[in-house]
Amino acid sequence: MLSKRQSAFTLVELSIVLVILGLLVGGVLTGQSLIRAAELRTVTTQYNNYVPAVQTFRSKYFALPGDMPNATSFWGAAAVGAACQTTAGSGTQTCDGDANGLINTATNSLEYFRAWQQLASAGLIEGNYDGINHTFATTANSPVGKISSTLWGIYGWSTRAGDVHVFDGEYGNALFSVA
């Protein structure tokens, strides 16, 4: 009588395959967390470059970038009056701020975009920024963040009251990365 031999995986073979699969999944997850940690370190590095740039600008020009009331005397005028919000200067031309201590929307200038332009014109950061609004932040008016699809912003948050996103209060100027 002939017996048929059945072939199948042994329990040991199955265990080895499961261990190998576990090691592969663990390696992929560890790799992803290492990539994310590296991205976060580069964001920290960028932040640590922008803060001293703003402080150096303030020490050198006695004003905050974008909020500077005499910026056009250093870099030339891009436009005058309300045209400052929509007129990009050629080269280093810019617009004056209102000198209220907040980098926000002045009467005739979008200080939060002119800030990057003036920091670059002063040689404190790299890049060319036009200082005008392009349906908010773009690479033409804000530096690119190291995490994909992010830009850097700078804005003076004056008194916040009734805003559902933050507590009421005075926040001052903030440097942030936005997606």
OpenMM code with the backbone's topology and positions (N, CA, C; nanometers):
from openmm import Vec3, app, unit

residues = "MET LEU SER LYS ARG GLN SER ALA PHE THR LEU VAL GLU LEU SER ILE VAL LEU VAL ILE LEU GLY LEU LEU VAL GLY GLY VAL LEU THR GLY GLN SER LEU ILE ARG ALA ALA GLU LEU ARG THR VAL THR THR GLN TYR ASN ASN TYR VAL PRO ALA VAL GLN THR PHE ARG SER LYS TYR PHE ALA LEU PRO GLY ASP MET PRO ASN ALA THR SER PHE TRP GLY ALA ALA ALA VAL GLY ALA ALA CYS GLN THR THR ALA GLY SER GLY THR GLN THR CYS ASP GLY ASP ALA ASN GLY LEU ILE ASN THR ALA THR ASN SER LEU GLU TYR PHE ARG ALA TRP GLN GLN LEU ALA SER ALA GLY LEU ILE GLU GLY ASN TYR ASP GLY ILE ASN HIS THR PHE ALA THR THR ALA ASN SER PRO VAL GLY LYS ILE SER SER THR LEU TRP GLY ILE TYR GLY TRP SER THR ARG ALA GLY ASP VAL HIS VAL PHE ASP GLY GLU TYR GLY ASN ALA LEU PHE SER VAL ALA".split()
positions = [
    Vec3(0.0829, -0.1152, 0.0000),
    Vec3(0.0000, 0.0000, 0.0000),
    Vec3(0.0892, 0.1240, 0.0000),
    Vec3(0.0589, 0.2116, -0.0883),
    Vec3(0.1343, 0.3366, -0.0986),
    Vec3(0.0687, 0.4433, -0.0138),
    Vec3(0.1509, 0.5142, 0.0606),
    Vec3(0.0949, 0.6252, 0.1393),
    Vec3(0.1316, 0.7565, 0.0716),
    Vec3(0.0376, 0.8442, 0.0684),
    Vec3(0.0636, 0.9765, 0.0126),
    Vec3(0.1245, 1.0626, 0.1204),
    Vec3(0.2257, 1.1321, 0.0786),
    Vec3(0.2934, 1.2190, 0.1734),
    Vec3(0.2364, 1.3597, 0.1608),
    Vec3(0.1891, 1.4143, 0.2664),
    Vec3(0.1353, 1.5486, 0.2646),
    Vec3(0.2474, 1.6465, 0.2970),
    Vec3(0.2487, 1.7571, 0.2197),
    Vec3(0.3518, 1.8577, 0.2494),
    Vec3(0.2824, 1.9806, 0.3064),
    Vec3(0.3436, 2.0366, 0.4072),
    Vec3(0.2911, 2.1561, 0.4728),
    Vec3(0.4053, 2.2228, 0.5474),
    Vec3(0.3802, 2.3461, 0.5862),
    Vec3(0.4805, 2.4178, 0.6637),
    Vec3(0.4767, 2.3671, 0.8066),
    Vec3(0.5923, 2.3581, 0.8622),
    Vec3(0.5991, 2.3179, 1.0028),
    Vec3(0.5768, 2.4411, 1.0885),
    Vec3(0.5528, 2.4185, 1.2112),
    Vec3(0.5317, 2.5275, 1.3054),
    Vec3(0.6566, 2.6135, 1.3181),
    Vec3(0.7715, 2.5546, 1.3102),
    Vec3(0.8978, 2.6287, 1.3187),
    Vec3(0.9129, 2.7201, 1.1970),
    Vec3(0.8825, 2.6685, 1.0793),
    Vec3(0.8925, 2.7506, 0.9577),
    Vec3(0.7957, 2.8698, 0.9629),
    Vec3(0.6751, 2.8470, 1.0063),
    Vec3(0.5789, 2.9556, 1.0199),
    Vec3(0.6255, 3.0594, 1.1212),
    Vec3(0.6848, 3.0140, 1.2285),
    Vec3(0.7359, 3.1058, 1.3310),
    Vec3(0.8476, 3.1927, 1.2746),
    Vec3(0.9353, 3.1358, 1.1957),
    Vec3(1.0451, 3.2118, 1.1355),
    Vec3(0.9913, 3.3179, 1.0418),
    Vec3(0.8916, 3.2834, 0.9597),
    Vec3(0.8310, 3.3798, 0.8680),
    Vec3(0.7668, 3.4944, 0.9464),
    Vec3(0.6958, 3.4640, 1.0537),
    Vec3(0.6320, 3.5684, 1.1340),
    Vec3(0.7357, 3.6593, 1.2004),
    Vec3(0.8452, 3.6045, 1.2460),
    Vec3(0.9511, 3.6853, 1.3064),
    Vec3(1.0107, 3.7791, 1.2011),
    Vec3(1.0353, 3.7275, 1.0819),
    Vec3(1.0911, 3.8106, 0.9744),
    Vec3(0.9938, 3.9236, 0.9392),
    Vec3(0.8651, 3.8931, 0.9255),
    Vec3(0.7656, 3.9967, 0.8968),
    Vec3(0.7611, 4.1015, 1.0082),
    Vec3(0.7683, 4.0589, 1.1310),
    Vec3(0.7692, 4.1522, 1.2446),
    Vec3(0.8899, 4.2448, 1.2404),
    Vec3(1.0065, 4.1904, 1.2072),
    Vec3(1.1277, 4.2722, 1.1967),
    Vec3(1.1164, 4.3732, 1.0834),
    Vec3(1.0595, 4.3331, 0.9709),
    Vec3(1.0408, 4.4256, 0.8587),
    Vec3(0.9467, 4.5412, 0.8953),
    Vec3(0.8342, 4.5082, 0.9557),
    Vec3(0.7390, 4.6120, 0.9961),
    Vec3(0.8031, 4.7046, 1.0996),
    Vec3(0.8723, 4.6496, 1.1951),
    Vec3(0.9413, 4.7311, 1.2965),
    Vec3(1.0453, 4.8227, 1.2348),
    Vec3(1.1180, 4.7717, 1.1362),
    Vec3(1.2188, 4.8541, 1.0687),
    Vec3(1.1566, 4.9694, 0.9918),
    Vec3(1.0446, 4.9443, 0.9252),
    Vec3(0.9766, 5.0497, 0.8499),
    Vec3(0.9249, 5.1569, 0.9454),
    Vec3(0.8620, 5.1167, 1.0548),
    Vec3(0.8092, 5.2136, 1.1509),
    Vec3(0.9207, 5.2949, 1.2158),
    Vec3(1.0313, 5.2304, 1.2468),
    Vec3(1.1452, 5.3018, 1.3046),
    Vec3(1.2017, 5.4009, 1.2044),
    Vec3(1.2110, 5.3611, 1.0784),
    Vec3(1.2599, 5.4512, 0.9737),
    Vec3(1.1710, 5.5732, 0.9588),
    Vec3(1.0399, 5.5530, 0.9659),
    Vec3(0.9474, 5.6660, 0.9552),
    Vec3(0.9649, 5.7625, 1.0719),
    Vec3(0.9825, 5.7104, 1.1914),
    Vec3(0.9992, 5.7992, 1.3071),
    Vec3(1.1327, 5.8727, 1.3002),
    Vec3(1.2365, 5.8106, 1.2445),
    Vec3(1.3645, 5.8795, 1.2279),
    Vec3(1.3538, 5.9922, 1.1256),
    Vec3(1.2797, 5.9693, 1.0179),
    Vec3(1.2579, 6.0732, 0.9169),
    Vec3(1.1808, 6.1896, 0.9775),
    Vec3(1.0767, 6.1605, 1.0531),
    Vec3(0.9969, 6.2661, 1.1167),
    Vec3(1.0819, 6.3461, 1.2163),
    Vec3(1.1649, 6.2784, 1.2934),
    Vec3(1.2517, 6.3479, 1.3897),
    Vec3(1.3496, 6.4396, 1.3169),
    Vec3(1.4025, 6.3955, 1.2028),
    Vec3(1.4945, 6.4788, 1.1247),
    Vec3(1.4223, 6.6019, 1.0700),
    Vec3(1.2979, 6.5854, 1.0237),
    Vec3(1.2204, 6.6995, 0.9757),
    Vec3(1.1996, 6.8015, 1.0871),
    Vec3(1.1649, 6.7536, 1.2059),
    Vec3(1.1416, 6.8438, 1.3181),
    Vec3(1.2699, 6.9163, 1.3597),
    Vec3(1.3834, 6.8479, 1.3515),
    Vec3(1.5113, 6.9144, 1.3816),
    Vec3(1.5402, 7.0255, 1.2819),
    Vec3(1.5069, 7.0056, 1.1549),
    Vec3(1.5312, 7.1106, 1.0557),
    Vec3(1.4386, 7.2297, 1.0771),
    Vec3(1.3161, 7.2051, 1.1234),
    Vec3(1.2251, 7.3154, 1.1557),
    Vec3(1.2832, 7.3958, 1.2722),
    Vec3(1.3335, 7.3278, 1.3714),
    Vec3(1.3956, 7.3952, 1.4853),
    Vec3(1.5153, 7.4772, 1.4397),
    Vec3(1.5942, 7.4231, 1.3486),
    Vec3(1.7099, 7.4964, 1.2956),
    Vec3(1.6643, 7.6219, 1.2226),
    Vec3(1.5606, 7.6098, 1.1408),
    Vec3(1.5081, 7.7276, 1.0709),
    Vec3(1.4620, 7.8329, 1.1710),
    Vec3(1.3864, 7.7910, 1.2698),
    Vec3(1.3387, 7.8835, 1.3720),
    Vec3(1.4573, 7.9521, 1.4403),
    Vec3(1.5589, 7.8744, 1.4726),
    Vec3(1.6769, 7.9294, 1.5395),
    Vec3(1.7599, 8.0197, 1.4479),
    Vec3(1.7333, 8.0196, 1.3195),
    Vec3(1.7966, 8.1148, 1.2274),
    Vec3(1.7136, 8.2424, 1.2136),
    Vec3(1.5808, 8.2302, 1.2144),
    Vec3(1.4949, 8.3466, 1.1936),
    Vec3(1.4875, 8.4376, 1.3162),
    Vec3(1.4836, 8.3805, 1.4344),
    Vec3(1.4747, 8.4627, 1.5555),
    Vec3(1.5948, 8.5573, 1.5678),
    Vec3(1.7190, 8.5095, 1.5566),
    Vec3(1.8318, 8.6033, 1.5627),
    Vec3(1.8336, 8.7034, 1.4466),
    Vec3(1.7804, 8.6630, 1.3302),
    Vec3(1.7746, 8.7563, 1.2167),
    Vec3(1.6853, 8.8754, 1.2514),
    Vec3(1.5703, 8.8483, 1.3114),
    Vec3(1.4795, 8.9558, 1.3513),
    Vec3(1.5442, 9.0417, 1.4605),
    Vec3(1.6103, 8.9773, 1.5567),
    Vec3(1.6758, 9.0521, 1.6644),
    Vec3(1.7898, 9.1386, 1.6110),
    Vec3(1.8655, 9.0862, 1.5181),
    Vec3(1.9746, 9.1634, 1.4577),
    Vec3(1.9184, 9.2820, 1.3792),
    Vec3(1.8118, 9.2593, 1.3052),
    Vec3(1.7468, 9.3673, 1.2300),
    Vec3(1.7042, 9.4783, 1.3257),
    Vec3(1.6415, 9.4386, 1.4361),
    Vec3(1.5930, 9.5372, 1.5336),
    Vec3(1.7079, 9.6164, 1.5941),
    Vec3(1.8183, 9.5491, 1.6217),
    Vec3(1.9352, 9.6177, 1.6784),
    Vec3(1.9991, 9.7128, 1.5775),
    Vec3(2.0013, 9.6724, 1.4512),
    Vec3(2.0680, 9.7525, 1.3485),
    Vec3(1.9830, 9.8706, 1.3019),
    Vec3(1.8520, 9.8498, 1.2846),
    Vec3(1.7650, 9.9522, 1.2276),
    Vec3(1.6702, 10.0166, 1.3298),
    Vec3(1.6735, 9.9705, 1.4539),
    Vec3(1.5899, 10.0241, 1.5618),
    Vec3(1.4407, 10.0133, 1.5310),
    Vec3(1.4036, 9.9086, 1.4618),
    Vec3(1.2633, 9.8810, 1.4293),
    Vec3(1.2504, 9.7337, 1.3925),
    Vec3(1.1295, 9.6835, 1.3987),
    Vec3(1.1038, 9.5464, 1.3558),
    Vec3(1.0907, 9.5429, 1.2040),
    Vec3(1.1334, 9.4334, 1.1410),
    Vec3(1.1171, 9.4243, 0.9953),
    Vec3(0.9683, 9.4278, 0.9588),
    Vec3(0.9369, 9.5020, 0.8561),
    Vec3(0.7979, 9.5176, 0.8135),
    Vec3(0.7300, 9.6341, 0.8826),
    Vec3(0.7600, 9.6552, 1.0091),
    Vec3(0.7000, 9.7626, 1.0895),
    Vec3(0.7837, 9.8909, 1.0846),
    Vec3(0.8944, 9.8849, 1.0154),
    Vec3(0.9929, 9.9939, 1.0109),
    Vec3(0.9362, 10.1176, 0.9395),
    Vec3(0.9307, 10.2325, 1.0081),
    Vec3(0.8680, 10.3510, 0.9487),
    Vec3(0.9518, 10.4199, 0.8406),
    Vec3(1.0808, 10.3908, 0.8341),
    Vec3(1.1678, 10.4561, 0.7352),
    Vec3(1.2386, 10.3551, 0.6448),
    Vec3(1.1749, 10.2435, 0.6167),
    Vec3(1.2357, 10.1374, 0.5355),
    Vec3(1.2686, 10.1866, 0.3949),
    Vec3(1.1847, 10.2718, 0.3392),
    Vec3(1.2081, 10.3183, 0.2023),
    Vec3(1.3328, 10.4057, 0.1913),
    Vec3(1.3765, 10.4653, 0.3022),
    Vec3(1.4996, 10.5447, 0.2966),
    Vec3(1.6230, 10.4547, 0.2855),
    Vec3(1.6101, 10.3275, 0.3212),
    Vec3(1.7202, 10.2325, 0.3085),
    Vec3(1.7150, 10.1560, 0.1764),
    Vec3(1.5951, 10.1154, 0.1343),
    Vec3(1.5838, 10.0246, 0.0207),
    Vec3(1.5025, 10.0787, -0.0960),
    Vec3(1.4532, 10.1991, -0.0889),
    Vec3(1.3734, 10.2557, -0.1972),
    Vec3(1.2264, 10.2216, -0.1818),
    Vec3(1.1415, 10.2997, -0.2459),
    Vec3(0.9971, 10.2822, -0.2337),
    Vec3(0.9417, 10.2000, -0.3493),
    Vec3(0.8653, 10.0962, -0.3151),
    Vec3(0.7971, 10.0155, -0.4161),
    Vec3(0.6739, 10.0886, -0.4657),
    Vec3(0.6069, 10.1567, -0.3745),
    Vec3(0.4850, 10.2304, -0.4067),
    Vec3(0.4546, 10.3242, -0.2911),
    Vec3(0.3511, 10.4016, -0.3066),
    Vec3(0.3105, 10.4948, -0.2016),
    Vec3(0.1631, 10.4705, -0.1715),
    Vec3(0.1261, 10.4842, -0.0450),
    Vec3(-0.0133, 10.4716, -0.0046),
    Vec3(-0.0663, 10.3302, -0.0179),
    Vec3(-0.1944, 10.3195, -0.0508),
    Vec3(-0.2612, 10.1890, -0.0582),
    Vec3(-0.2012, 10.0980, -0.1641),
    Vec3(-0.1311, 10.1542, -0.2621),
    Vec3(-0.0681, 10.0720, -0.3670),
    Vec3(0.0414, 9.9826, -0.3097),
    Vec3(0.0888, 10.0109, -0.1886),
    Vec3(0.1919, 9.9265, -0.1255),
    Vec3(0.1438, 9.7843, -0.1012),
    Vec3(0.0151, 9.7651, -0.0859),
    Vec3(-0.0361, 9.6309, -0.0594),
    Vec3(-0.0330, 9.5418, -0.1830),
    Vec3(-0.0260, 9.6025, -0.3018),
    Vec3(-0.0333, 9.5224, -0.4238),
    Vec3(0.0825, 9.5455, -0.5195),
    Vec3(0.1783, 9.6303, -0.4831),
    Vec3(0.2879, 9.6624, -0.5740),
    Vec3(0.4186, 9.6016, -0.5241),
    Vec3(0.4733, 9.5107, -0.6030),
    Vec3(0.6027, 9.4518, -0.5700),
    Vec3(0.7122, 9.5452, -0.6194),
    Vec3(0.8139, 9.5625, -0.5390),
    Vec3(0.9254, 9.6462, -0.5810),
    Vec3(1.0219, 9.5683, -0.6682),
    Vec3(1.0973, 9.6389, -0.7489),
    Vec3(1.2029, 9.5716, -0.8239),
    Vec3(1.3288, 9.5802, -0.7400),
    Vec3(1.3952, 9.4688, -0.7230),
    Vec3(1.5132, 9.4674, -0.6372),
    Vec3(1.4734, 9.4726, -0.4908),
    Vec3(1.5259, 9.5707, -0.4180),
    Vec3(1.5012, 9.5782, -0.2745),
    Vec3(1.3920, 9.6771, -0.2366),
    Vec3(1.3251, 9.7373, -0.3326),
    Vec3(1.2238, 9.8374, -0.3002),
    Vec3(1.1153, 9.7788, -0.2104),
    Vec3(1.0707, 9.8592, -0.1154),
    Vec3(0.9770, 9.8118, -0.0145),
    Vec3(0.8794, 9.9224, 0.0214),
    Vec3(0.8055, 9.9036, 0.1294),
    Vec3(0.7131, 10.0049, 0.1810),
    Vec3(0.7399, 10.0239, 0.3299),
    Vec3(0.7033, 10.1400, 0.3802),
    Vec3(0.7218, 10.1700, 0.5217),
    Vec3(0.6118, 10.1055, 0.6051),
    Vec3(0.6465, 10.0731, 0.7302),
    Vec3(0.5488, 10.0232, 0.8262),
    Vec3(0.4957, 10.1374, 0.9108),
    Vec3(0.4113, 10.1033, 1.0091),
    Vec3(0.3500, 10.2072, 1.0914),
    Vec3(0.4162, 10.2248, 1.2281),
    Vec3(0.5199, 10.1480, 1.2579),
    Vec3(0.5982, 10.1621, 1.3816),
    Vec3(0.5145, 10.1475, 1.5085),
    Vec3(0.4153, 10.0581, 1.5054),
    Vec3(0.3350, 10.0374, 1.6257),
    Vec3(0.3855, 9.9211, 1.7105),
    Vec3(0.4971, 9.8591, 1.6687),
    Vec3(0.5549, 9.7487, 1.7447),
    Vec3(0.4982, 9.6129, 1.7090),
    Vec3(0.3982, 9.6074, 1.6214),
    Vec3(0.3392, 9.4812, 1.5782),
    Vec3(0.3588, 9.4649, 1.4284),
    Vec3(0.3975, 9.3460, 1.3876),
    Vec3(0.4148, 9.3159, 1.2454),
    Vec3(0.2814, 9.2610, 1.1962),
    Vec3(0.1963, 9.3506, 1.1484),
    Vec3(0.0621, 9.3099, 1.1081),
    Vec3(0.0203, 9.3855, 0.9823),
    Vec3(-0.1051, 9.4213, 0.9714),
    Vec3(-0.1543, 9.4964, 0.8563),
    Vec3(-0.1545, 9.6444, 0.8918),
    Vec3(-0.0604, 9.7189, 0.8369),
    Vec3(-0.0574, 9.8634, 0.8568),
    Vec3(-0.1568, 9.9276, 0.7606),
    Vec3(-0.1769, 10.0553, 0.7748),
    Vec3(-0.2718, 10.1264, 0.6892),
    Vec3(-0.2430, 10.1034, 0.5416),
    Vec3(-0.1169, 10.1125, 0.5019),
    Vec3(-0.0842, 10.1025, 0.3598),
    Vec3(0.0119, 9.9886, 0.3269),
    Vec3(0.0325, 9.8960, 0.4171),
    Vec3(0.1314, 9.7915, 0.3910),
    Vec3(0.0930, 9.6625, 0.4622),
    Vec3(0.1265, 9.5512, 0.4010),
    Vec3(0.1102, 9.4215, 0.4657),
    Vec3(0.2434, 9.3894, 0.5333),
    Vec3(0.2603, 9.4373, 0.6548),
    Vec3(0.3891, 9.4289, 0.7240),
    Vec3(0.4392, 9.2853, 0.7376),
    Vec3(0.3492, 9.1892, 0.7531),
    Vec3(0.3911, 9.0505, 0.7726),
    Vec3(0.4539, 8.9915, 0.6472),
    Vec3(0.4266, 9.0471, 0.5297),
    Vec3(0.4970, 9.0045, 0.4091),
    Vec3(0.6194, 9.0915, 0.3834),
    Vec3(0.6100, 9.2205, 0.4126),
    Vec3(0.7250, 9.3105, 0.3954),
    Vec3(0.8368, 9.2737, 0.4927),
    Vec3(0.8039, 9.2107, 0.6044),
    Vec3(0.9061, 9.1715, 0.7024),
    Vec3(1.0090, 9.0776, 0.6393),
    Vec3(0.9613, 8.9762, 0.5678),
    Vec3(1.0532, 8.8817, 0.5028),
    Vec3(1.1346, 8.9528, 0.3949),
    Vec3(1.0689, 9.0407, 0.3213),
    Vec3(1.1373, 9.1160, 0.2167),
    Vec3(1.2492, 9.2018, 0.2772),
    Vec3(1.2201, 9.2699, 0.3867),
    Vec3(1.3198, 9.3578, 0.4482),
    Vec3(1.4315, 9.2785, 0.5158),
    Vec3(1.4001, 9.1639, 0.5739),
    Vec3(1.5055, 9.0781, 0.6304),
    Vec3(1.6008, 9.0308, 0.5213),
    Vec3(1.5464, 8.9950, 0.4050),
    Vec3(1.6300, 8.9517, 0.2929),
    Vec3(1.7103, 9.0687, 0.2363),
    Vec3(1.6475, 9.1859, 0.2252),
    Vec3(1.7174, 9.3035, 0.1729),
    Vec3(1.8314, 9.3453, 0.2652),
    Vec3(1.8150, 9.3225, 0.3941),
    Vec3(1.9197, 9.3548, 0.4910),
    Vec3(2.0295, 9.2485, 0.4939),
    Vec3(2.0114, 9.1392, 0.4179),
    Vec3(2.1109, 9.0324, 0.4123),
    Vec3(2.1092, 8.9404, 0.5326),
    Vec3(1.9991, 8.9370, 0.6069),
    Vec3(1.9914, 8.8554, 0.7283),
    Vec3(1.9307, 8.7175, 0.7043),
    Vec3(1.8557, 8.7027, 0.5951),
    Vec3(1.8044, 8.5719, 0.5546),
    Vec3(1.8232, 8.5603, 0.4044),
    Vec3(1.8159, 8.4366, 0.3557),
    Vec3(1.8283, 8.4143, 0.2122),
    Vec3(1.6912, 8.4199, 0.1468),
    Vec3(1.6891, 8.4536, 0.0199),
    Vec3(1.5652, 8.4523, -0.0560),
    Vec3(1.5315, 8.5882, -0.1128),
    Vec3(1.4361, 8.5881, -0.2052),
    Vec3(1.3822, 8.7104, -0.2648),
    Vec3(1.2322, 8.7087, -0.2433),
    Vec3(1.1825, 8.8083, -0.1746),
    Vec3(1.0407, 8.8149, -0.1414),
    Vec3(0.9851, 8.9474, -0.1908),
    Vec3(0.8648, 8.9437, -0.2496),
    Vec3(0.8100, 9.0659, -0.3076),
    Vec3(0.7282, 9.1491, -0.2099),
    Vec3(0.6889, 9.0936, -0.0961),
    Vec3(0.6215, 9.1712, 0.0071),
    Vec3(0.4754, 9.2010, -0.0162),
    Vec3(0.4139, 9.1379, -0.1151),
    Vec3(0.2721, 9.1654, -0.1409),
    Vec3(0.1893, 9.0389, -0.1247),
    Vec3(0.0593, 9.0576, -0.1248),
    Vec3(-0.0345, 8.9485, -0.1020),
    Vec3(-0.0622, 8.8729, -0.2316),
    Vec3(-0.0501, 8.7415, -0.2257),
    Vec3(-0.0843, 8.6528, -0.3381),
    Vec3(-0.1890, 8.5537, -0.2890),
    Vec3(-0.3046, 8.6010, -0.2495),
    Vec3(-0.4045, 8.5174, -0.1830),
    Vec3(-0.3408, 8.4437, -0.0654),
    Vec3(-0.2778, 8.5167, 0.0158),
    Vec3(-0.2062, 8.4874, 0.1389),
    Vec3(-0.0657, 8.4382, 0.1098),
    Vec3(-0.0125, 8.3528, 0.1956),
    Vec3(0.1301, 8.3213, 0.1918),
    Vec3(0.1663, 8.2294, 0.0752),
    Vec3(0.2688, 8.2680, 0.0011),
    Vec3(0.3248, 8.1860, -0.1056),
    Vec3(0.4759, 8.1951, -0.0946),
    Vec3(0.5461, 8.1211, -0.1777),
    Vec3(0.6923, 8.1269, -0.1761),
    Vec3(0.7432, 8.2614, -0.2256),
    Vec3(0.6570, 8.3434, -0.2870),
    Vec3(0.6972, 8.4767, -0.3324),
    Vec3(0.7030, 8.5763, -0.2173),
    Vec3(0.6358, 8.5452, -0.1057),
    Vec3(0.6349, 8.6400, 0.0045),
    Vec3(0.6652, 8.5799, 0.1414),
    Vec3(0.6939, 8.4509, 0.1476),
    Vec3(0.7254, 8.3842, 0.2741),
    Vec3(0.8264, 8.2723, 0.2501),
    Vec3(0.9178, 8.2489, 0.3446),
    Vec3(1.0133, 8.1387, 0.3295),
    Vec3(0.9446, 8.0021, 0.3370),
    Vec3(0.9994, 7.9066, 0.2660),
    Vec3(0.9466, 7.7704, 0.2640),
    Vec3(0.9961, 7.6952, 0.3868),
    Vec3(0.9049, 7.6218, 0.4514),
    Vec3(0.9410, 7.5381, 0.5648),
    Vec3(1.0052, 7.4086, 0.5183),
    Vec3(1.0788, 7.3443, 0.6071),
    Vec3(1.1469, 7.2196, 0.5723),
    Vec3(1.0542, 7.0986, 0.5749),
    Vec3(0.9394, 7.1100, 0.6365),
    Vec3(0.8393, 7.0038, 0.6280),
    Vec3(0.7544, 7.0353, 0.5052),
    Vec3(0.7261, 6.9345, 0.4249),
    Vec3(0.6603, 6.9578, 0.2964),
    Vec3(0.5313, 7.0370, 0.3106),
    Vec3(0.5089, 7.1262, 0.2163),
    Vec3(0.3886, 7.2091, 0.2059),
    Vec3(0.3700, 7.3051, 0.3231),
    Vec3(0.4790, 7.3547, 0.3817),
    Vec3(0.4671, 7.4544, 0.4879),
    Vec3(0.5432, 7.5807, 0.4495),
    Vec3(0.5000, 7.6909, 0.5066),
    Vec3(0.5655, 7.8199, 0.4905),
    Vec3(0.5829, 7.8813, 0.6282),
    Vec3(0.6771, 7.9743, 0.6391),
    Vec3(0.6971, 8.0473, 0.7642),
    Vec3(0.6158, 8.1745, 0.7616),
    Vec3(0.5615, 8.2096, 0.8756),
    Vec3(0.4853, 8.3326, 0.8894),
    Vec3(0.5334, 8.4108, 1.0100),
    Vec3(0.5115, 8.5401, 1.0051),
    Vec3(0.5424, 8.6275, 1.1176),
    Vec3(0.4267, 8.7255, 1.1272),
    Vec3(0.3696, 8.7379, 1.2462),
    Vec3(0.2511, 8.8218, 1.2579),
    Vec3(0.2375, 8.8741, 1.4003),
    Vec3(0.1984, 8.9992, 1.4111),
    Vec3(0.1736, 9.0602, 1.5412),
    Vec3(0.0282, 9.0429, 1.5802),
    Vec3(0.0060, 8.9598, 1.6779),
    Vec3(-0.1298, 8.9352, 1.7253),
    Vec3(-0.1608, 9.0363, 1.8337),
    Vec3(-0.2321, 9.1400, 1.7980),
    Vec3(-0.2711, 9.2372, 1.8988),
    Vec3(-0.3795, 9.1736, 1.9861),
    Vec3(-0.4531, 9.2502, 2.0564),
    Vec3(-0.5525, 9.1970, 2.1498),
    Vec3(-0.6496, 9.1040, 2.0780),
    Vec3(-0.6631, 8.9848, 2.1317),
    Vec3(-0.7555, 8.8858, 2.0768),
    Vec3(-0.8732, 8.8766, 2.1723),
    Vec3(-0.9888, 8.9089, 2.1272),
    Vec3(-1.1095, 8.8987, 2.2090),
    Vec3(-1.2190, 8.8361, 2.1248),
    Vec3(-1.2787, 8.7309, 2.1758),
    Vec3(-1.3876, 8.6657, 2.1056),
    Vec3(-1.3433, 8.5720, 1.9946),
    Vec3(-1.2135, 8.5521, 1.9772),
    Vec3(-1.1635, 8.4594, 1.8763),
    Vec3(-1.1746, 8.3179, 1.9331),
    Vec3(-1.2444, 8.2291, 1.8640),
    Vec3(-1.2672, 8.0942, 1.9156),
    Vec3(-1.1417, 8.0071, 1.9113),
    Vec3(-1.0357, 8.0524, 1.8415),
    Vec3(-0.9153, 7.9714, 1.8265),
    Vec3(-0.8112, 7.9965, 1.9348),
    Vec3(-0.8176, 8.1104, 2.0011),
    Vec3(-0.7183, 8.1434, 2.1044),
    Vec3(-0.7887, 8.2075, 2.2232),
    Vec3(-0.7196, 8.2091, 2.3368),
    Vec3(-0.7723, 8.2761, 2.4543),
    Vec3(-0.7619, 8.4270, 2.4360),
    Vec3(-0.8521, 8.5000, 2.4974),
    Vec3(-0.8452, 8.6456, 2.4943),
    Vec3(-0.7130, 8.6908, 2.5540),
    Vec3(-0.6538, 8.7933, 2.4947),
    Vec3(-0.5304, 8.8468, 2.5507),
    Vec3(-0.4441, 8.9127, 2.4453),
    Vec3(-0.3327, 8.9658, 2.4910),
    Vec3(-0.2340, 9.0320, 2.4052),
    Vec3(-0.1214, 8.9313, 2.3798),
    Vec3(-0.0960, 8.9012, 2.2538),
    Vec3(0.0011, 8.7989, 2.2208),
    Vec3(0.1315, 8.8537, 2.1640),
    Vec3(0.1334, 8.9746, 2.1154),
    Vec3(0.2555, 9.0310, 2.0580),
    Vec3(0.2861, 8.9679, 1.9235),
    Vec3(0.4139, 8.9709, 1.8856),
    Vec3(0.4563, 8.9167, 1.7557),
    Vec3(0.4867, 8.7675, 1.7689),
    Vec3(0.4501, 8.6919, 1.6661),
    Vec3(0.4715, 8.5475, 1.6676),
    Vec3(0.5358, 8.5016, 1.5374),
    Vec3(0.6307, 8.4105, 1.5499),
    Vec3(0.6943, 8.3462, 1.4353),
    Vec3(0.6405, 8.2026, 1.4328),
    Vec3(0.5868, 8.1602, 1.3175),
    Vec3(0.5244, 8.0297, 1.3124),
    Vec3(0.5409, 7.9655, 1.1759),
    Vec3(0.5277, 7.8337, 1.1735),
    Vec3(0.5279, 7.7583, 1.0484),
    Vec3(0.3848, 7.7134, 1.0243),
    Vec3(0.3363, 7.7342, 0.9019),
    Vec3(0.1969, 7.7072, 0.8711),
    Vec3(0.1871, 7.6194, 0.7466),
    Vec3(0.0931, 7.5273, 0.7501),
    Vec3(0.0710, 7.4381, 0.6357),
    Vec3(-0.0323, 7.4949, 0.5432),
] * unit.nanometer
topology = app.Topology()
chain = topology.addChain("A")
for resn in residues:
    res = topology.addResidue(resn, chain)
    for name in ("N", "CA", "C"):
        topology.addAtom(name, app.Element.getBySymbol(name[0]), res)
